Amino acid sequence: MVWPLGSMDTVSPKPRTPCLVVDLATIRDRYQTLRQALPAAAVLYAVKANPAPEVLATLVAAGSGFDVASRAEIALVLEAGAHPETLCFGNPVKKAADVAAAAAAGIRLFVTDSYEDLGVLAAAAPGTTVLVRIMTDDSRSATPFGGKFGCSVGDAIQLIRRAVKLGLVVGGVSFHVGSQQLDPSAWAGGIATSAEVAAAVAPIPLPCLDLGGGFPVPYLEPVPPLCDCAASINAALKRHFPGRWPAIAIEPGRFLAAEAGVLCSEVIRVSHRAGGQRWVYLDIGRYGGLAETEGEAIRYRLRTPHDGGPIGPAVLAGPTCDGDDVLYRNIDLPLELRAGDPVDLLAAGAYTASYASVGFNGVPPLAVQCIDSTRRIKPLL
């Protein structure tokens, strides 16, 4: 979906910037693409990527399950029509009250990675099913987890044995290769480690393997196609689980939501500062939803009315009174950019509205407008 700047007449009413426009038809298309590439995998959409109610309802209708991380996300998904058994509480860091509330809502699948959390699950949600999350290499992803989640092989083995003693059902293991993973072999590494754990805890069965998310989408640079990631996964499963594969689950977020969204913004001002450096200020910045530009981890494609004309170096910044509210320190932008010009950030449907602050500097949360392009095609007659 890349059309808002050139055909805003298809969006009714025309959004006041900044605004994220999300095409639900693209969400459905990406979901079907995933299902075709990995037909054996259950899809658990990572709600944090884009929790818009329309997005969730679209995925419920498509048959998706959901990876939730809080009571609020659970409520959103259930209100969208999902059944509790299609939800996995994937956050390994959770309060006992949240676990109890999730269990009361009918959720029976939880992810854990520590003895402390395992004890909380046994007390607040006795008899539920757990997936033990293991660490794997996420170094080639755009946003690695930095060791915050997952446990070692040795700890995973002990956690599984402890879970059985506590009366919990061991559903299997999970891992996550990091968001926007650029190395298809990363999933193979996680599968190999999972097989090591499975062999060590036998005869305790591990019926499910949750491969997490991380499937990349193109921003400025090309990325490995989904078929390469799927081929790596299938080859690793065949190698490390010969004879019979475990049930497979995946947790896509970015892959489903990113390319469905165009973030419509506007130039507030173009200034020339010390040394003649050109600064272009947008009406959206890091606190308005562009948190992933920190360290320039994600470099969005930009579109302006002056594309194709002369370009020159600039600093692209947000509107707030914070020195960190800078998106890109060295970026080539059209020389004709002026205050009032629209600027589209493409493939911005994931981790934008959900990252926006609730009012830093008085800037309201990022507005979201959902459309369905398949329902806006004009009849031929």
PyMOL commands that set and color helices and strands:
alter all, ss='L'
color gray80, all
select helices_A, chain A and resi 8-10+24-37+47-49+53-62+71-79+84-86+96-104+115-124+153-165+185-201+226-240+254-260+274-276+286-288+291-296+360-362+373-375
alter helices_A, ss='H'
color red, helices_A
select strands_A, chain A and resi 19-23+41-46+65-68+87-89+109-112+129-133+141-143+169-174+179-181+208-210+247-250+261-272+278-282+302-303+311-317+326-334+342-346+367-371
alter strands_A, ss='S'
color yellow, strands_A
deselect
rebuild
show_as cartoon
